[in-house]
């Protein structure tokens, strides 16, 4: 099997790679009958020369490759018919901006394997950039807080050489007694927790956090869905039931609003599930939150103040609680400052790529290159042979333009 590493074509460009030069060399050396070709790129976090030095060939034409791997969505004109592609397609939630991408994939008979839906037998995701989204997103939250209150100016994450430098940058700041709420328990929240631990921020249990007890130091609470949702009929919270029947639940996050200064959103959200708060809540005196780092970046989703995605170059904007209009960042005392960068791992591309490639080699390549008894590749295949697979047949109305 020949694997081609494609050049990232989405704008703005992404510097991450599926495999580092060293990982490509390891695959060629330790996985018999497997070749790798890399498409030249001027924007990767690893240069063409770094691949070339390790004996990995670079070639513009990848048409003889069996499998093509990238990171973000592939421009329509660059898709090669009949190939197997691996990338984050951002289509499974019927994202309108990628409708034409899915149509073109089907027209060209491409097998699309989406990293986002690579799961083990129990349905748990086995790969992703979530850890670094969490680390950078939380860091950006602290950066936004310092700029808003004119207390400090942290170096942007993308200007740090690696995560070690990012952590060192944060360690120079003396944090005030902030109260921070973190939603989620997966990889993204794990990255947030990693940063909290490195910053020496003390964790409280939800009940202790809600007690409002004063502290001379910053504290945070990490919340699972059961901490901010309840069954409408008073039944005990059941996580699996919540995932399968989210409309039977109502949100209880409002009880955290009077106790929270900084909200870090790191939880997966089903559009059928309750939101954390409403636009009306932001106008209430009990709404204490004035800085939000929405790592999940669901537009008009679980965190209604996320009106649009922001960018690495321009990561913050303000929301006026009254009109809910978007304003320049840090432009009003009563505004809510939002960080909603949708490609946070790009700010630490080297670290993120090394971690991603390691998981890809260990958890995905064996199934791709040999037998796939757990159907890891099959379950993550959105399309095959010019049609949607059975698991993703629900996207047909989306493709046809009915949704």
KETI-926884 format. One record per residue: residue in one letter; x, y, z of N, C-alpha, C in turn. Coordinates in steps of 0.2 Angstrom, whole numbers, padded with zeros to 4 digits, always signed. Last residue first. Example, Ala and Ser with C-alpha at 12.3 -4.5 7.8 and 13.67 -1.06 7.14 Angstrom:
S+0064-0011+0035+0068-0005+0036+0064+0000+0039A+0066-0028+0039+0062-0022+0039+0066-0016+0039
***
This chain:
X-0160+0099+0019-0159+0102+0025-0153+0107+0025X-0161+0096+0005-0168+0097+0009-0167+0099+0016X-0150+0093-0002-0152+0100-0001-0159+0101+0003X-0145+0081-0003-0150+0083-0008-0152+0090-0007X-0137+0081+0008-0133+0081+0002-0138+0084-0004X-0147+0080+0018-0142+0086+0018-0139+0086+0011X-0152+0068+0015-0157+0074+0014-0152+0080+0014X-0141+0060+0018-0144+0060+0011-0148+0066+0010X-0137+0057+0031-0134+0063+0028-0137+0064+0021X-0141+0045+0035-0145+0051+0037-0143+0057+0034X-0131+0036+0031-0137+0037+0027-0141+0043+0029X-0120+0032+0039-0121+0039+0037-0126+0041+0032X-0121+0018+0039-0121+0022+0046-0122+0029+0045X-0121+0015+0026-0127+0014+0029-0127+0018+0036X-0112+0027+0016-0112+0021+0019-0119+0020+0024X-0117+0036+0001-0116+0036+0008-0116+0028+0011X-0108+0032-0014-0114+0033-0010-0112+0033-0003X-0096+0029-0022-0101+0033-0024-0108+0034-0021X-0089+0019-0014-0092+0017-0021-0097+0022-0023X-0093+0027+0001-0089+0022-0002-0093+0020-0009X-0092+0038+0016-0094+0036+0009-0090+0031+0006X-0087+0037+0029-0094+0040+0027-0096+0039+0021X-0080+0026+0039-0081+0027+0032-0088+0031+0031X-0079+0021+0052-0077+0028+0050-0078+0030+0043X-0082+0008+0051-0086+0012+0055-0085+0020+0053X-0070+0003+0044-0077+0003+0041-0082+0008+0044X-0060+0005+0052-0060+0009+0046-0067+0009+0043X-0064-0004+0063-0062+0003+0064-0063+0007+0058X-0068-0018+0064-0071-0013+0059-0070-0006+0060X-0061-0027+0071-0065-0022+0075-0069-0017+0070X-0053-0033+0061-0058-0037+0064-0063-0032+0068X-0045-0030+0049-0049-0025+0053-0054-0028+0057X-0029-0034+0043-0036-0036+0045-0039-0030+0049X-0019-0021+0037-0020-0028+0038-0027-0029+0039X-0019-0007+0036-0014-0011+0032-0015-0018+0033X-0029-0002+0045-0029+0000+0038-0024-0005+0033X-0026-0008+0057-0032-0010+0054-0032-0008+0046X-0013-0002+0059-0014-0009+0059-0020-0011+0056X-0017+0012+0059-0013+0009+0053-0013+0002+0053X-0023+0015+0071-0027+0015+0065-0023+0011+0060X-0015+0015+0083-0022+0013+0083-0026+0012+0077X-0002+0019+0080-0003+0013+0085-0010+0011+0084X-0002+0029+0070+0002+0023+0069+0000+0017+0074X-0011+0038+0077-0013+0036+0070-0009+0029+0069X-0004+0041+0088-0010+0038+0089-0012+0035+0083X+0007+0048+0082+0008+0042+0086+0002+0038+0087X+0001+0059+0075+0004+0053+0072+0005+0047+0076X-0003+0066+0087-0008+0064+0082-0005+0058+0078X+0009+0070+0092+0004+0066+0096-0001+0063+0092X+0015+0077+0082+0018+0071+0085+0013+0067+0088X+0005+0087+0080+0006+0082+0075+0010+0076+0077X+0006+0095+0092+0000+0092+0090+0001+0086+0085X+0019+0099+0092+0017+0095+0097+0011+0091+0095X+0018+0107+0080+0023+0102+0080+0021+0097+0086X+0008+0117+0082+0007+0112+0076+0012+0106+0077X+0000+0125+0091+0006+0121+0093+0006+0115+0088X-0010+0131+0084-0006+0135+0087+0000+0132+0090X-0018+0121+0079-0013+0124+0074-0008+0128+0078X-0027+0118+0089-0021+0114+0089-0016+0117+0084X-0038+0127+0086-0033+0129+0091-0027+0124+0091X-0048+0131+0076-0042+0127+0074-0036+0128+0079X-0057+0140+0080-0060+0133+0078-0054+0129+0076X-0059+0151+0093-0054+0149+0088-0056+0142+0086X-0066+0160+0102-0069+0154+0099-0065+0152+0092X-0068+0169+0116-0063+0166+0112-0066+0160+0109X-0077+0184+0121-0077+0177+0118-0071+0175+0114X-0082+0194+0134-0077+0193+0129-0077+0185+0127X-0096+0204+0135-0094+0197+0137-0088+0195+0131X-0098+0220+0142-0097+0215+0137-0095+0209+0139X-0097+0230+0151-0102+0226+0152-0102+0220+0147X-0086+0237+0147-0085+0234+0154-0091+0229+0154X-0080+0235+0130-0085+0238+0135-0085+0234+0141X-0070+0230+0122-0073+0237+0121-0078+0239+0125X-0063+0218+0121-0062+0222+0126-0064+0229+0125X-0065+0216+0103-0063+0214+0109-0061+0219+0114X-0079+0224+0094-0072+0223+0095-0070+0220+0102X-0095+0215+0095-0091+0221+0095-0083+0219+0095X-0110+0208+0090-0103+0207+0090-0099+0214+0090X-0125+0209+0099-0121+0210+0093-0114+0209+0095X-0134+0208+0109-0131+0201+0107-0127+0203+0100X-0140+0218+0115-0142+0217+0108-0139+0210+0106X-0135+0215+0129-0142+0218+0127-0144+0216+0120X-0122+0211+0129-0128+0207+0132-0135+0209+0130X-0112+0210+0116-0116+0215+0120-0122+0211+0123X-0097+0202+0115-0104+0201+0114-0107+0206+0119X-0081+0203+0107-0085+0205+0113-0092+0204+0110X-0068+0192+0102-0072+0197+0101-0077+0198+0107X-0051+0185+0098-0056+0187+0103-0061+0192+0100X-0041+0182+0088-0045+0176+0092-0051+0178+0097X-0034+0183+0075-0039+0188+0078-0044+0184+0083X-0026+0173+0071-0024+0180+0071-0028+0185+0074X-0034+0162+0073-0028+0163+0077-0025+0170+0077X-0052+0168+0074-0046+0165+0071-0040+0166+0075X-0068+0163+0078-0063+0168+0078-0057+0164+0075X-0085+0159+0073-0078+0157+0075-0074+0163+0074X-0099+0167+0081-0095+0165+0075-0089+0163+0077X-0106+0167+0093-0109+0169+0087-0106+0168+0080X-0106+0162+0107-0102+0160+0101-0106+0161+0095X-0116+0164+0116-0112+0169+0115-0107+0168+0109X-0122+0151+0119-0125+0156+0114-0121+0162+0112X-0116+0136+0120-0114+0143+0123-0116+0148+0118X-0121+0127+0112-0122+0126+0119-0120+0132+0123X-0123+0138+0098-0124+0131+0101-0125+0131+0108X-0119+0147+0088-0125+0147+0091-0128+0141+0094X-0106+0136+0084-0109+0142+0082-0117+0142+0084X-0096+0128+0094-0102+0127+0091-0106+0133+0090X-0083+0127+0100-0084+0132+0095-0090+0130+0091X-0075+0121+0110-0079+0117+0105-0082+0121+0099X-0070+0131+0117-0065+0127+0113-0069+0123+0108X-0073+0146+0122-0077+0141+0119-0073+0137+0114X-0070+0155+0135-0066+0151+0130-0070+0145+0128X-0076+0170+0141-0078+0163+0139-0073+0161+0134X-0079+0182+0153-0074+0179+0148-0076+0172+0147X-0088+0185+0162-0087+0190+0157-0081+0188+0152X-0101+0179+0172-0096+0177+0168-0095+0183+0163X-0112+0182+0180-0106+0185+0182-0100+0184+0177X-0128+0184+0181-0123+0182+0176-0117+0185+0177X-0137+0190+0190-0133+0185+0192-0128+0182+0187X-0144+0200+0182-0138+0202+0187-0134+0196+0190X-0146+0196+0165-0148+0195+0172-0142+0197+0177X-0141+0195+0152-0144+0201+0155-0146+0202+0162X-0139+0182+0150-0133+0186+0150-0135+0193+0153X-0152+0176+0149-0148+0175+0155-0142+0180+0156X-0155+0178+0136-0158+0182+0141-0155+0182+0148X-0148+0169+0129-0146+0176+0128-0149+0180+0134X-0145+0155+0141-0149+0158+0136-0146+0166+0135X-0134+0141+0144-0138+0147+0146-0141+0150+0140X-0131+0129+0139-0129+0131+0145-0133+0136+0148X-0145+0120+0131-0139+0124+0131-0137+0126+0138X-0149+0102+0130-0150+0109+0132-0144+0113+0131X-0148+0093+0114-0147+0094+0121-0148+0101+0123X-0148+0093+0100-0155+0092+0103-0154+0093+0111X-0135+0095+0096-0140+0101+0095-0147+0100+0099X-0124+0090+0108-0129+0087+0103-0134+0093+0103X-0107+0093+0112-0114+0095+0112-0118+0093+0107X-0093+0090+0121-0096+0089+0115-0104+0090+0117X-0085+0103+0131-0089+0097+0131-0092+0096+0124X-0078+0114+0135-0074+0108+0132-0078+0102+0131X-0077+0130+0138-0082+0125+0136-0078+0120+0132X-0074+0139+0152-0071+0136+0147-0075+0130+0145X-0077+0154+0160-0080+0148+0157-0076+0145+0152X-0074+0164+0173-0071+0162+0167-0074+0155+0165X-0081+0166+0185-0078+0172+0181-0077+0170+0174X-0096+0160+0193-0091+0159+0188-0088+0165+0185X-0107+0161+0201-0101+0159+0204-0095+0158+0200X-0119+0163+0194-0117+0168+0199-0110+0167+0202X-0119+0151+0186-0118+0157+0183-0116+0163+0188X-0123+0139+0191-0116+0140+0191-0114+0147+0189X-0136+0138+0188-0134+0138+0195-0127+0140+0196X-0137+0135+0175-0138+0142+0177-0136+0143+0185X-0136+0122+0172-0130+0126+0172-0131+0133+0175X-0146+0113+0170-0146+0116+0176-0140+0121+0177X-0157+0109+0156-0151+0111+0159-0151+0114+0166X-0167+0094+0155-0166+0101+0155-0160+0103+0158X-0171+0080+0144-0168+0083+0150-0168+0091+0149X-0176+0074+0133-0180+0072+0139-0176+0076+0145X-0167+0076+0123-0173+0081+0123-0177+0079+0130X-0158+0066+0123-0156+0072+0126-0162+0077+0127X-0156+0051+0122-0163+0055+0123-0162+0062+0126X-0143+0047+0122-0148+0044+0117-0155+0048+0117X-0137+0054+0132-0134+0054+0125-0139+0052+0120X-0145+0050+0143-0145+0057+0141-0142+0058+0134X-0142+0036+0144-0149+0039+0142-0149+0046+0140X-0129+0037+0148-0131+0034+0141-0138+0036+0139X-0131+0044+0160-0127+0047+0155-0129+0044+0148X-0144+0048+0170-0141+0042+0167-0137+0044+0160X-0151+0054+0185-0147+0055+0179-0143+0049+0176X-0167+0049+0190-0159+0049+0191-0156+0050+0185X-0181+0059+0186-0178+0053+0186-0170+0054+0188X-0188+0071+0184-0185+0069+0191-0182+0063+0191X-0193+0073+0172-0197+0070+0176-0194+0068+0183X-0182+0079+0165-0187+0083+0166-0192+0080+0171X-0166+0076+0172-0171+0073+0169-0177+0077+0170X-0153+0088+0171-0157+0084+0175-0163+0082+0170X-0136+0095+0170-0142+0093+0166-0146+0088+0171X-0124+0097+0176-0128+0103+0173-0134+0101+0169X-0119+0085+0180-0118+0091+0184-0122+0097+0182X-0120+0076+0169-0124+0076+0175-0124+0081+0180X-0109+0080+0161-0116+0082+0159-0121+0081+0165X-0096+0087+0172-0099+0082+0168-0106+0083+0166X-0085+0100+0175-0092+0097+0176-0093+0092+0170X-0073+0105+0186-0074+0102+0180-0081+0098+0180X-0069+0121+0193-0073+0115+0194-0073+0112+0187X-0055+0130+0201-0059+0128+0195-0063+0122+0197X-0047+0145+0208-0050+0138+0209-0054+0136+0202X-0034+0156+0213-0039+0153+0208-0041+0146+0209X-0034+0161+0231-0031+0158+0225-0036+0156+0219X-0041+0164+0241-0036+0169+0240-0033+0167+0233X-0059+0162+0241-0052+0159+0241-0047+0165+0239X-0075+0159+0249-0070+0164+0246-0063+0160+0246X-0088+0149+0243-0083+0150+0248-0077+0154+0245X-0098+0145+0236-0096+0152+0235-0091+0154+0240X-0104+0132+0234-0105+0135+0240-0102+0143+0240X-0100+0128+0222-0107+0131+0222-0108+0135+0229X-0089+0121+0225-0088+0127+0220-0095+0131+0221X-0094+0110+0232-0089+0115+0235-0089+0122+0231X-0101+0104+0222-0105+0107+0228-0100+0112+0232X-0091+0100+0213-0096+0105+0211-0100+0108+0217X-0074+0101+0220-0080+0097+0218-0086+0102+0217X-0060+0111+0213-0066+0110+0218-0071+0105+0216X-0043+0112+0211-0049+0109+0209-0054+0109+0214X-0031+0125+0210-0034+0120+0214-0041+0118+0211X-0018+0127+0198-0025+0129+0200-0028+0124+0204X-0005+0126+0193-0006+0125+0200-0013+0128+0203X-0003+0125+0180-0003+0132+0183-0004+0132+0190X-0003+0112+0178+0003+0115+0177+0003+0122+0180X-0017+0110+0180-0012+0107+0184-0005+0110+0184X-0022+0117+0169-0024+0119+0176-0019+0116+0181X-0017+0110+0158-0015+0116+0159-0016+0119+0166X-0024+0098+0160-0017+0098+0160-0014+0105+0161X-0037+0102+0159-0035+0100+0165-0027+0100+0166X-0037+0104+0145-0038+0110+0149-0036+0108+0156X-0035+0091+0141-0030+0096+0139-0031+0102+0144X-0047+0085+0145-0041+0083+0148-0035+0088+0147X-0056+0092+0137-0056+0093+0144-0050+0091+0147X-0052+0084+0125-0052+0092+0126-0051+0094+0133X-0055+0071+0129-0048+0073+0127-0047+0081+0128X-0069+0073+0141-0065+0069+0136-0058+0072+0135X-0077+0080+0149-0073+0075+0152-0069+0071+0147X-0085+0096+0152-0082+0091+0148-0078+0086+0152X-0082+0113+0156-0087+0108+0155-0083+0103+0151X-0076+0122+0170-0074+0119+0164-0079+0113+0162X-0076+0138+0178-0080+0132+0176-0077+0129+0170X-0067+0147+0190-0067+0144+0183-0071+0138+0182X-0063+0161+0198-0067+0155+0198-0069+0153+0191X-0048+0169+0203-0053+0168+0198-0057+0161+0200X-0039+0177+0211-0043+0172+0214-0049+0171+0209X-0026+0180+0199-0030+0182+0204-0035+0177+0206X-0010+0173+0195-0017+0173+0193-0021+0176+0200X+0004+0179+0189+0001+0178+0195-0006+0179+0194X+0014+0172+0176+0008+0176+0178+0006+0174+0185X+0023+0163+0173+0026+0169+0175+0020+0174+0177X+0017+0152+0168+0019+0151+0175+0022+0158+0177X+0014+0155+0155+0009+0155+0159+0011+0155+0166X+0027+0152+0149+0024+0158+0149+0019+0159+0154X+0028+0138+0152+0033+0143+0155+0030+0150+0155X+0018+0133+0143+0018+0132+0150+0022+0137+0154X+0025+0137+0131+0018+0139+0133+0017+0139+0140X+0036+0129+0131+0037+0136+0132+0030+0140+0134X+0030+0116+0130+0034+0118+0136+0035+0125+0137X+0024+0116+0118+0020+0117+0124+0024+0119+0130X+0034+0127+0108+0031+0121+0109+0027+0122+0116X+0037+0141+0105+0040+0135+0101+0037+0129+0102X+0024+0153+0103+0028+0148+0107+0031+0143+0103X+0016+0159+0095+0022+0162+0095+0027+0158+0100X+0004+0153+0097+0007+0151+0091+0014+0154+0090X-0001+0159+0109+0002+0152+0109+0006+0150+0103X+0005+0176+0112+0001+0171+0109+0004+0164+0108X+0011+0180+0129+0013+0179+0122+0008+0174+0118X+0000+0189+0139+0003+0183+0138+0005+0183+0130X-0001+0202+0148-0001+0201+0141+0003+0195+0139X-0011+0207+0162-0005+0204+0159-0006+0203+0151X-0021+0216+0165-0017+0214+0170-0011+0210+0168X-0032+0221+0159-0026+0225+0158-0021+0223+0164X-0044+0214+0157-0043+0217+0164-0036+0221+0164X-0042+0208+0144-0048+0212+0146-0047+0216+0152X-0029+0202+0146-0030+0208+0141-0036+0212+0143X-0032+0192+0155-0027+0197+0156-0028+0203+0152X-0042+0185+0148-0044+0188+0154-0039+0193+0156X-0035+0180+0136-0041+0185+0136-0042+0189+0142X-0026+0171+0143-0024+0177+0139-0029+0182+0138X-0035+0162+0148-0031+0166+0152-0028+0172+0149X-0040+0157+0135-0044+0160+0140-0041+0164+0145X-0028+0152+0130-0031+0158+0127-0036+0161+0131X-0027+0141+0138-0022+0146+0138-0024+0153+0135X-0038+0134+0134-0038+0136+0141-0033+0142+0141X-0034+0131+0121-0040+0135+0122-0040+0138+0129X-0022+0124+0122-0022+0130+0119-0028+0134+0121X-0027+0112+0129-0022+0116+0132-0022+0123+0129X-0038+0108+0120-0039+0110+0127-0034+0114+0130X-0031+0105+0108-0036+0110+0108-0038+0113+0115X-0023+0095+0113-0020+0102+0111-0025+0107+0110X-0033+0085+0114-0028+0087+0120-0025+0094+0119X-0039+0083+0101-0042+0086+0107-0038+0089+0112X-0035+0078+0089-0031+0084+0092-0034+0087+0098X-0037+0060+0088-0039+0067+0087-0034+0072+0090X-0044+0044+0091-0038+0048+0088-0041+0055+0088X-0054+0036+0095-0047+0034+0097-0042+0038+0094X-0069+0037+0104-0065+0040+0099-0058+0038+0100X-0079+0023+0108-0075+0029+0110-0070+0031+0105X-0086+0012+0105-0088+0018+0102-0085+0024+0104X-0081+0000+0108-0086+0002+0113-0088+0009+0111X-0071-0003+0098-0078-0007+0099-0083-0004+0103X-0066+0014+0094-0065+0007+0096-0072+0003+0096X-0067+0025+0079-0069+0023+0086-0067+0016+0088X-0067+0039+0070-0063+0033+0071-0064+0031+0078X-0073+0051+0067-0078+0045+0069-0074+0038+0069X-0063+0060+0064-0068+0061+0070-0072+0055+0072X-0057+0056+0052-0054+0055+0059-0059+0055+0065X-0066+0048+0040-0066+0054+0044-0063+0052+0051X-0064+0042+0024-0063+0040+0031-0062+0046+0035X-0072+0041+0009-0070+0046+0014-0070+0043+0021X-0069+0035-0006-0070+0032+0001-0067+0037+0006X-0076+0042-0020-0070+0042-0015-0073+0039-0009X-0083+0045-0032-0082+0038-0030-0077+0037-0025X-0086+0058-0036-0079+0055-0038-0078+0048-0035X-0098+0060-0030-0097+0061-0037-0091+0057-0040X-0094+0060-0016-0098+0055-0019-0098+0055-0026X-0086+0072-0016-0083+0065-0014-0087+0060-0016X-0096+0081-0019-0090+0080-0024-0087+0073-0022X-0104+0081-0008-0107+0079-0015-0101+0077-0019X-0095+0085+0002-0098+0079+0002-0101+0076-0004X-0093+0099-0003-0087+0094-0002-0090+0087-0002X-0106+0104-0002-0103+0103-0009-0097+0098-0008X-0107+0105+0012-0111+0101+0008-0108+0099+0002X-0099+0113+0020-0096+0107+0017-0101+0103+0014X-0107+0123+0026-0102+0125+0021-0098+0119+0018X-0117+0116+0034-0119+0118+0027-0113+0120+0023X-0114+0101+0042-0112+0108+0042-0113+0111+0035X-0120+0089+0047-0123+0093+0042-0121+0100+0041X-0111+0083+0056-0116+0087+0059-0120+0091+0054X-0102+0078+0047-0107+0073+0050-0112+0077+0054X-0092+0086+0041-0099+0085+0038-0104+0081+0042X-0078+0088+0043-0083+0092+0046-0090+0092+0042X-0068+0080+0039-0072+0083+0034-0077+0088+0036X-0052+0077+0042-0057+0079+0046-0062+0083+0041X-0047+0063+0032-0046+0069+0034-0052+0071+0038X-0042+0051+0020-0042+0052+0028-0041+0059+0029X-0048+0043+0006-0045+0049+0009-0046+0048+0017X-0045+0032-0008-0047+0033-0001-0044+0039+0003X-0050+0037-0025-0045+0036-0019-0049+0035-0012X-0059+0040-0035-0058+0033-0034-0053+0032-0028X-0052+0056-0040-0057+0051-0040-0054+0044-0038X-0045+0067-0029-0043+0063-0035-0048+0057-0034X-0047+0085-0026-0049+0078-0024-0048+0073-0030X-0045+0098-0029-0039+0093-0028-0041+0086-0027X-0057+0104-0031-0053+0103-0037-0047+0099-0036X-0061+0105-0017-0064+0101-0022-0060+0099-0028X-0049+0104-0004-0052+0108-0009-0055+0104-0015X-0052+0095+0011-0048+0095+0004-0052+0099-0001X-0051+0099+0028-0055+0098+0022-0050+0099+0016X-0036+0094+0037-0042+0098+0036-0045+0096+0029X-0026+0083+0035-0029+0085+0041-0035+0088+0040X-0023+0069+0025-0022+0076+0026-0024+0077+0033X-0019+0055+0014-0020+0057+0021-0018+0065+0022X-0024+0043+0003-0022+0050+0004-0024+0052+0011X-0020+0027-0003-0023+0031+0002-0020+0038+0003X-0013+0024-0015-0019+0020-0013-0023+0024-0008X-0005+0034-0028-0006+0032-0021-0013+0028-0019X-0004+0039-0040-0003+0032-0039-0003+0029-0032X-0006+0053-0039-0011+0049-0042-0010+0041-0041X+0001+0063-0034+0000+0057-0029-0005+0053-0032X+0013+0074-0039+0008+0070-0042+0007+0064-0037X+0024+0080-0032+0018+0083-0033+0012+0079-0035X+0034+0072-0020+0031+0072-0027+0025+0076-0027X+0047+0066-0010+0042+0071-0011+0040+0071-0019X+0052+0051-0001+0051+0055-0007+0046+0060-0007X+0061+0051+0013+0054+0050+0011+0054+0054+0005X+0074+0051+0019+0073+0047+0013+0066+0046+0011X+0076+0061+0028+0075+0054+0031+0073+0049+0025X+0078+0072+0020+0084+0070+0023+0083+0063+0026X+0064+0074+0016+0069+0072+0011+0075+0069+0015X+0058+0079+0028+0056+0073+0025+0061+0070+0021X+0066+0091+0029+0066+0087+0034+0063+0080+0032X+0063+0098+0017+0069+0095+0018+0070+0090+0023X+0050+0102+0019+0051+0097+0014+0058+0094+0015X+0048+0105+0037+0049+0107+0030+0050+0101+0025X+0034+0105+0047+0040+0101+0046+0042+0103+0038X+0023+0113+0047+0027+0114+0053+0034+0110+0052X+0020+0118+0030+0020+0113+0035+0024+0115+0041X+0021+0127+0019+0018+0129+0025+0018+0124+0031X+0025+0122+0007+0029+0128+0010+0026+0130+0017X+0026+0106+0002+0022+0111+0005+0026+0116+0008X+0025+0091-0009+0028+0097-0006+0023+0102-0004X+0018+0076-0003+0017+0081-0008+0020+0088-0005X+0026+0061+0000+0024+0067+0003+0023+0073-0003X+0023+0044+0001+0026+0049-0003+0022+0056+0000X+0027+0028+0008+0025+0034+0009+0028+0040+0004X+0023+0010+0008+0027+0016+0005+0023+0023+0007X+0024-0006+0014+0020+0001+0014+0025+0006+0012X+0030-0018+0015+0026-0017+0009+0021-0010+0010X+0030-0018+0033+0032-0021+0026+0027-0019+0021X+0034-0007+0044+0028-0010+0041+0029-0012+0034X+0046-0002+0047+0043-0007+0051+0037-0010+0049X+0050+0008+0038+0055+0003+0041+0052-0003+0044X+0039+0016+0036+0042+0013+0030+0047+0007+0033X+0037+0020+0049+0032+0016+0045+0035+0012+0040X+0048+0028+0052+0047+0022+0056+0042+0018+0052X+0047+0038+0042+0053+0034+0042+0051+0027+0046X+0035+0044+0048+0035+0042+0041+0041+0037+0040X+0041+0049+0060+0035+0044+0060+0035+0041+0053X+0050+0058+0056+0052+0053+0059+0047+0047+0059X+0041+0068+0050+0046+0065+0046+0048+0058+0049X+0024+0065+0056+0030+0069+0056+0035+0065+0051X+0008+0063+0049+0014+0060+0051+0020+0065+0051X-0002+0073+0046-0004+0067+0049+0002+0063+0052X+0002+0090+0052+0003+0085+0047+0000+0078+0050X-0002+0108+0052-0001+0101+0055+0000+0096+0050X-0004+0120+0047+0003+0118+0047+0004+0111+0050X-0016+0126+0036-0015+0122+0042-0008+0119+0042X-0022+0142+0029-0018+0135+0029-0017+0132+0036X-0039+0148+0030-0032+0149+0031-0028+0142+0031X-0040+0136+0017-0038+0143+0018-0042+0145+0025X-0034+0120+0013-0039+0125+0015-0036+0131+0017X-0024+0112+0009-0026+0117+0004-0031+0122+0007X-0009+0103+0013-0015+0106+0016-0017+0112+0011X-0004+0090+0003-0003+0097+0005-0009+0100+0007X-0005+0073+0009-0007+0078+0004-0005+0085+0007X+0004+0059+0008+0003+0064+0013+0002+0070+0009X+0000+0043+0003+0002+0050+0001+0000+0055+0006X+0005+0026+0003+0001+0032+0007+0004+0038+0005X+0003+0011-0004+0006+0017-0004+0002+0023-0001X+0004-0006+0000+0000+0000+0000+0004+0006+0000
***
